[in-house]
Amino acid sequence: MTSPEGGTAMRNTTWLRVLFVLVFGQALLLGQAMVWPERIGETLPWPATPLNARFVAALYGMGAVTALLAVFAASYVAVRVSLVLVFVITGGLLLLTLPHLGEFTASTFPYRWVAAYTVDAIVFGVVLWRLRGRERAPAGRNPSGTVVAAYALVLTVVGAVMLVAPSFAVRLWPWGLTAILAQVYSVFFLTFALGGWLVARDPRPDAAWVYLTANLSTVLIVLGVSMAYPERFKAGPPTVIWYVLWGAGALALAVALARTVLALRRTPTTTGVPA
């Protein structure tokens, strides 16, 4: 396996695969709310309606698909962005939770949530520090950089608003939502956006396929969950905008992924896709 610069590309390692197996397991713990929404309280510190529980599960679906693909990816380039996103999402959720710890009682205190995300953030922070400088993105842009950047821009704006003005976001959300859940969602959106920016500025198709596949899967799951609860959606512009944005996101990601797959087929010696 060679890099675009002609050197030897770093392969995905066994210990990175083990870490992603653990991430996959954690994501499934939250993802089980897709089937059993009433069990969301076993993992999420804050209460959530069945629709919100399944939406949370859909967002964690991105982590589950990412981790599963990263386990089987052949190169470090293919999982580099995923490592960054796991660190950001776990660290972001931990930082969001800390100011709210005083709101919990001894019986409701989220010990497992805080412990898991503290360990995750530390472990992945150390991993990124150890691997700093490896397989840096070369000059150039991804062939689908414009499409991915547009997707990331929308997520950045929506995520930033939900983080800094959750009460305002709640009023615009197409179904019933609490302020704290709005901020939880914002951490996911901003993390997905960061991944999009990283992919857009990396010309290597190896660096894009895991992110694009995982995000497309999540967007399709979100659309499916939304259509399962039509009675929970408000009539009017918020619902129309919701479906337009997620539908456009699905189309954009599908186009970007198709281009990436074609690029991978043209460069089989550099691909991070498992043989």
C-alpha positions in Angstrom: 0.0 0.0 0.0 1.5 3.3 -1.1 0.6 6.9 -0.3 -0.2 9.5 -2.9 3.2 11.0 -2.3 4.9 7.7 -3.2 5.8 6.6 0.3 4.4 3.7 2.3 1.0 4.5 3.8 0.5 3.6 7.5 -1.8 0.6 7.9 -4.7 0.4 10.3 -3.4 -1.2 13.5 -4.8 -4.0 15.7 -5.0 -1.7 18.7 -6.9 0.9 16.8 -9.3 -1.8 15.7 -9.8 -2.8 19.3 -10.6 0.8 20.3 -13.2 1.0 17.5 -14.8 -2.3 18.6 -15.3 -0.7 22.1 -16.7 2.5 20.4 -19.1 0.3 18.4 -20.3 -1.4 21.6 -20.9 2.0 23.4 -22.8 3.3 20.4 -25.0 0.2 20.4 -25.9 0.9 24.0 -27.5 4.1 23.0 -28.6 2.8 19.7 -30.8 0.2 21.4 -33.3 3.0 21.9 -34.2 2.7 18.3 -35.9 -0.6 19.2 -36.7 0.1 22.9 -37.1 3.9 23.3 -38.3 3.4 26.9 -34.8 2.2 27.8 -33.1 5.5 26.9 -33.0 6.5 30.5 -30.6 3.6 31.2 -27.9 5.5 29.3 -28.9 9.1 28.6 -28.9 11.3 31.7 -31.9 13.3 30.6 -35.5 12.2 29.9 -36.6 11.8 26.3 -39.8 11.1 24.6 -39.9 8.1 22.3 -39.3 10.3 19.2 -36.4 12.0 20.9 -35.0 8.7 22.1 -35.1 7.3 18.6 -33.5 10.5 17.2 -30.7 10.1 19.8 -30.3 6.5 18.7 -30.1 7.7 15.0 -27.3 10.1 15.9 -25.4 7.3 17.7 -26.0 5.3 14.6 -23.3 7.4 13.0 -20.9 6.3 15.6 -21.8 2.7 15.3 -21.4 2.7 11.5 -18.2 4.7 11.7 -16.7 2.3 14.3 -17.7 -0.8 12.4 -16.2 0.5 9.1 -13.1 1.6 10.9 -12.5 -1.9 12.4 -12.3 -3.3 8.9 -10.6 -0.4 7.1 -7.1 -1.2 5.8 -5.3 2.2 6.2 -4.8 4.8 8.9 -5.9 7.4 6.4 -9.3 5.8 6.3 -9.8 6.1 10.1 -7.9 9.3 10.9 -11.0 11.5 10.7 -13.0 9.0 12.7 -10.4 9.2 15.6 -10.8 12.9 15.7 -14.6 12.7 15.7 -14.7 10.2 18.5 -12.5 12.4 20.6 -14.6 15.5 19.9 -18.0 13.9 20.5 -17.0 12.2 23.7 -15.2 15.3 25.0 -18.0 17.6 23.9 -20.7 15.5 25.6 -18.6 15.4 28.8 -18.1 19.2 28.8 -21.8 19.7 28.2 -22.7 17.5 31.1 -20.3 18.9 33.7 -22.2 22.2 34.4 -25.4 20.2 34.9 -24.1 17.7 37.5 -25.6 19.7 40.4 -29.1 19.1 38.9 -28.9 15.4 39.7 -29.6 13.6 42.9 -27.6 10.7 44.3 -30.0 8.2 42.7 -30.1 9.9 39.3 -26.4 10.9 39.1 -25.1 9.7 35.7 -22.0 7.9 37.0 -21.6 5.6 34.0 -22.2 8.4 31.5 -19.5 10.7 33.1 -17.1 7.8 33.6 -17.4 6.4 30.1 -17.0 9.8 28.4 -14.1 10.8 30.6 -12.2 7.6 29.8 -13.1 7.9 26.1 -11.9 11.5 25.8 -8.7 10.8 27.6 -7.9 7.6 25.6 -8.7 9.1 22.2 -6.9 12.3 23.2 -3.8 10.3 24.0 -4.1 8.3 20.8 -4.4 11.5 18.7 -1.4 12.9 20.5 0.7 9.8 19.8 -0.3 9.8 16.2 0.0 13.5 15.6 1.6 14.4 12.3 0.9 11.0 10.7 -0.6 10.9 7.3 -1.3 14.6 7.1 -3.7 15.7 4.4 -1.7 16.7 1.3 -2.5 19.9 -0.5 -5.7 20.0 -2.5 -9.4 19.4 -2.0 -11.6 16.4 -2.1 -13.3 15.9 -5.5 -16.7 16.3 -3.6 -15.3 19.0 -1.4 -17.9 21.6 -2.4 -20.8 19.3 -1.7 -19.3 18.1 1.6 -18.5 21.6 2.7 -22.1 22.7 2.0 -23.3 19.9 4.2 -20.8 20.8 6.9 -21.8 24.5 6.7 -25.5 23.8 7.4 -24.6 21.5 10.3 -22.2 24.2 11.7 -24.9 26.9 11.7 -27.6 24.7 13.1 -25.3 23.2 15.7 -24.0 26.6 16.8 -27.5 28.0 17.2 -28.7 25.0 19.2 -25.6 25.2 21.5 -25.6 28.9 22.3 -29.4 29.6 22.0 -31.2 26.3 22.9 -34.4 28.0 23.9 -34.6 29.7 20.5 -33.8 26.4 18.8 -36.6 24.6 20.8 -39.1 27.1 19.4 -38.0 26.3 15.8 -37.6 22.6 16.2 -40.4 20.7 14.4 -41.4 18.6 17.5 -41.4 18.9 21.3 -37.8 19.3 22.6 -36.1 20.4 25.8 -33.2 22.9 25.9 -30.7 20.4 27.2 -31.5 17.9 24.5 -31.1 20.7 22.0 -27.6 21.2 23.2 -26.9 17.4 23.2 -28.0 17.4 19.5 -25.8 20.4 18.9 -22.7 18.5 20.0 -23.5 15.8 17.4 -24.2 18.3 14.6 -21.0 20.3 15.3 -18.9 17.0 15.4 -20.4 15.8 12.1 -19.7 19.3 10.7 -16.0 19.1 11.8 -15.7 15.8 10.0 -17.1 17.3 6.9 -14.6 20.2 6.9 -11.7 17.7 7.4 -12.9 15.5 4.6 -13.5 18.4 2.3 -9.9 19.6 2.5 -8.4 16.2 2.0 -8.0 15.1 -1.6 -7.5 11.4 -0.7 -10.7 9.3 -1.3 -9.4 7.0 1.5 -10.0 9.7 4.0 -13.7 10.2 2.9 -15.4 6.9 2.5 -16.0 6.0 6.2 -17.3 9.5 7.0 -19.6 9.7 4.0 -21.0 6.2 4.5 -21.7 6.7 8.2 -23.3 10.1 7.6 -25.4 8.9 4.8 -26.6 6.0 6.9 -27.5 8.4 9.8 -29.4 10.8 7.5 -31.5 8.0 6.1 -32.2 6.7 9.6 -33.3 10.2 10.7 -35.6 10.5 7.8 -37.1 7.0 8.6 -37.6 7.9 12.2 -39.2 11.2 11.3 -41.7 9.6 8.9 -42.6 7.1 11.7 -43.9 10.0 13.9 -46.0 12.3 11.6 -48.4 13.1 14.4 -45.5 14.6 16.5 -44.5 17.1 13.9 -45.7 20.7 14.0 -47.6 22.0 11.0 -45.9 24.7 9.0 -42.4 25.8 7.9 -40.3 24.0 10.6 -41.5 20.6 9.3 -41.1 21.5 5.7 -37.6 22.9 6.3 -36.7 19.7 8.3 -37.5 17.4 5.4 -36.0 19.6 2.8 -32.7 19.9 4.7 -32.4 16.2 5.6 -33.5 15.2 2.1 -30.9 17.5 0.5 -28.3 16.1 2.9 -29.1 12.6 1.8 -28.8 13.5 -1.8 -25.5 15.4 -1.3 -23.9 12.6 0.7 -25.0 10.0 -1.8 -23.4 12.0 -4.7 -20.2 12.5 -2.7 -20.0 8.8 -1.7 -20.6 7.7 -5.3 -17.7 10.0 -6.5 -15.5 8.7 -3.7 -16.2 5.0 -4.6 -15.3 5.8 -8.3 -12.1 7.5 -7.1 -11.2 4.5 -5.0 -11.7 2.1 -7.9 -9.3 4.2 -10.0 -6.7 4.1 -7.2 -6.8 0.5 -5.8 -3.3 0.6 -4.4 -4.0 3.5 -2.1 -7.5 2.6 -0.9 -8.3 2.2 2.8 -11.2 -0.1 1.9 -10.6 -3.6 3.2 -9.6 -6.1 0.6 
